[in-house]
Amino acid sequence: MSQTIVALDCMGGDNAPGEIIKGGIEALKENKDVFLKMVGRQEDVNRELEKYDYDKTRVEVVNATEVIETGEPPVVAIRTKKDSSLVKCMYMVKHGECDALVSAGSTGATLVGGHVIVGRIKGVERPPLAPLIPTEKGGALLIDCGANVDAKPSNLVQFAQMGSIYMENICKVKNPKVGLVNIGAEEEKGNNLAKETYQLLSNLEGINFIGNIEAREIPEGKADVVVCDAFVGNVILKMYEGVGGVLLKKVKGTLMTSLKTKIGALLIKKELKETMKTFQMDQYGGAPLLGLKGLVVKTHGNSKAIEVKNSIIQCISFKEMNINDKISKKLAVKKEN
């Protein structure tokens, strides 16, 4: 098996470069098929690397003197900061030097760079951000969660197609169920975008469209691919994260209220930890920007090492399963029809 070469933006995110590089080292130790090009200020990167024992034959440090900050205008930042870690990572993917890039940096700059530098696959109208979110039945793909706030029905149809390809090949879900987020299950519910998209998806061959789903049905795992525009998707994602964090604090607080609950917590500690783990967002890695000519993975701005590690590992499956080729062929067939 050939190595998957990942460009790691070591300067992006709230916890850079420490947690980013730590996650990279953990990915190297977990999977021997990973090669990392760690991009950032050379002195800072090397200083962090000195803390670890790792296979130095699978790491290359690439110097980048600039950093794109979160508050900068994305288009201006991408155009003017050519020596930034994010832009350098983008060009490595564009020129085929790397199979993928992982960044916890500016979402806006990542989206702009993906479009302008890496470029879209022919036939893809708008690449969506598509994170896996936890459900009762496993992970579901939320598509889109932040790239296309003002989407058209044809965009959402492509999201459904790309999401189905991803779930079937990466998550091994046979004939994944596709649900359209709406305010009711009935066909006539929702705004014009939802109504028009419903009709298009109902008549589309090659996907398992189950109709509208309401937000409360998402955690139940009713759909494997959850389709919506980025405005709705981002609200769903942020609500997920907020409620999950509050519930975790509440459960921990309840288990520490008395001697009886503390004993109970000790007895179920292992099982409870495993259950809670399945509902932690960082276990699923970052969100791929689907539909680009190369793989771009965006992790949370406050990512810790575990999310960075999982984001890097998911790049291997993406490459092995030739997801971009499958998306290209699928949308080319649609265009011909």
FENBEL-V179811 format. One line per field, one symbol per residue. phi: phi as a letter, one per 20 degrees, with the letter a starting at -180 (. if undefined). burial: 1 if it has 9 or more other ideal C-beta (glycine too) atoms within 8 Angstrom, else 0. A space follows every 50 residues. Layout:
phi->???
burial->???
//
This chain:
phi->.ffeededffdeofdeegfffgfffffffecfeecddedrfgffffffff fcdbfffdccedfcedceegeffgfffffeefdefffffgfffgemfcea ccbdfgffffffffffefnefgoefbfdeceecfcfdpeceebdcrecfd edgfffffgfffffffffeeeleflgfdcdfbeaeffefneffffffgff ffdeenceednfcegfefffnfcecdeafffffffffffgffffffffff fffffdfbfffffffffdgfffffffffdefffdmedfefnefcecddeg fdgegfffgffffffffgffelgffffgfffffffff
burial->00011111111110111011111111110000011111111001110110 01010001101101011100010100110010011111111111000111 11111100111111101101101101111111111000111111111100 10101111111111111111100001111111000000110011111101 10010010111111001111111111111101110110011001000100 10001000001101100000010001000111111111111101111111 1011111111111111111010110111011101000
//
